Amino acid sequence: MKKIEAIIKHYKLDEVRDALNKIGIQGMTVTEVKGFGRQKGHMEVYRGVEYEVKFLPKVKIEVAVPAERLEDIIKVIQDNARTGEIGDGKIFVSNLEDVIRVRTGERGKDAI
Amino acid sequence: MKRFLSILILIGLFSLASLGFAEEAPVSPSEVEQAAAAPAPTVDTGDTSWILISSALVMLMTPGLALFYGGMVRRKNVLGTIMQSFIALGVMTILWVFYGYSLSFGPDIGHVIGNLDWVGLKGVGLEPNPDYAATIPHQAFMIFQMMFAVITPALITGAFAERFKFSTYLVFLVLWATFIYFPLAHWVWGVGGWIRNLGALDFAGGLVVHISSGVSALAAAIFVGKRKGYGKEPMMPHNITMTLIGASLLWFGWFGFNGGSAVASGSLATSAFVVTHIATAAAALSWMFAEWKHRGKPTALGAASGAVAGLVAITPASGFVGPMSSVIIGLVGGVICYSAINLKSKFGYDDSLDVVGVHGVGGTWGAIATGLFASKAINAAGNDGLFFGNPSLLVNQLISVGAAWVYSFIVTLIILKLLDATMGLRVDHESELAGLDHAQHGESGYVL
């Protein structure tokens, strides 16, 4: 099993969610996050005073997936989160030891 | 020291109060003579309605100011900032009743201050006082003027936002009102006041409210010192939406501030109402366009600040100028104030919420503009300004502006020096880092 963490733009969230839904992904966790990458921050001016906003708001989605479906899912996320502009985000993949469904106690793939 | 001071204040207030209660004076002989000589003034219900409504409108400006300022500070200081404005409603109201109204509008002593005849509102009843407003109950005039006394010191708080100690602030309110607001109000509006006698015009408080608070703000910003991390850490406004709600309430309340200053309903109140709105709209636009050109973006904070600058600028002129003059006063006001706030960083003081740039500069422009654009065609009781063929009014305006600047600046410095030596002006280092909300009030503005 793999865990995918994707940092994407806010306004791409619905597209990504719907596309993942279509290929049968049944759950995800979404968090509002802040950070910076190559896009860096931007300047804001309040009454003539400049402030550098160093961390930009993004959305992080977390999905647990069976290893064999990993590439399909990465592709769907990438296709739907992409605008081609700097700041589209990143997808992190890591190994997932176990998953437990709280209600039934099922474990592993069955619990995803 | 703290306890001693508060006890002293309480004793002072109670003794004043008892003075007021002790003498429910019967009508004095001189008053009877006056009444016999002139036809007794009668209360006009229309005028009274408008002044009572105006009083309520001006009252709402102080909570409006609280939100305007509250949105501009960091979230850890939102309640501390709001509280500094809101509590002025409490402190100034009681001061006004005990002795403030008497010092401001009571019988004149030497053209500089009212006497204590009206302490505890003694003799300030429901009959009109023709010296100030012949067609409304004296108490209606009193409560209308009270709302001005409430908001004026609250305006200053923007200069020392995010670092001033609340206990010291309460004493500052008392001292500032006593030694600056009440005398100034008397000079400009009180019968016998020297600026009033000079013939300088201030319809709704350019001098008394905006120059006094704006210049005191300059003294305070310099004397209190910068916020920790000023110029290094980001100190962005935490809620511009709140600031816009506040600016809108100020705009709304200002119709009472200026329109009510006619102290009657009718044509002059209408004229003041109309030019107030026009100048505000013009200044919101001119600030926005100036910023757009200068910085590349038209900001919401800029439009709101421009509106307030326009309200300030038109205030002294509002009863004396026509619609087209008010367009110019607003347009110029927005640009001048925008330029002033940009200069601030060059001078290096931390006037955190730009009280100097908006109220000091805007009020000064308004007082000068009154000397330029005033017209007897609008208000026969006023005067003609420079553009209507009378240069002498402008001279009087400049004298009054100079006097208000010098007096407010020096006396504010003295008050702050005194408070610095006794109570301390600023919260301690840890409290400033933690924020006023938690450190001074034990609350949080937001739970999430």
Boltz contact constraints between the chains, C-beta under 6 A:
constraints:
  - contact:
      token1: [A, 45]
      token2: [B, 295]
      max_distance: 6.0
  - contact:
      token1: [A, 46]
      token2: [B, 236]
      max_distance: 6.0
  - contact:
      token1: [A, 46]
      token2: [B, 237]
      max_distance: 6.0
  - contact:
      token1: [A, 46]
      token2: [B, 301]
      max_distance: 6.0
  - contact:
      token1: [A, 47]
      token2: [B, 341]
      max_distance: 6.0
  - contact:
      token1: [A, 47]
      token2: [B, 354]
      max_distance: 6.0
  - contact:
      token1: [A, 48]
      token2: [B, 341]
      max_distance: 6.0
  - contact:
      token1: [A, 48]
      token2: [B, 342]
      max_distance: 6.0
  - contact:
      token1: [A, 51]
      token2: [B, 234]
      max_distance: 6.0
  - contact:
      token1: [A, 51]
      token2: [B, 236]
      max_distance: 6.0
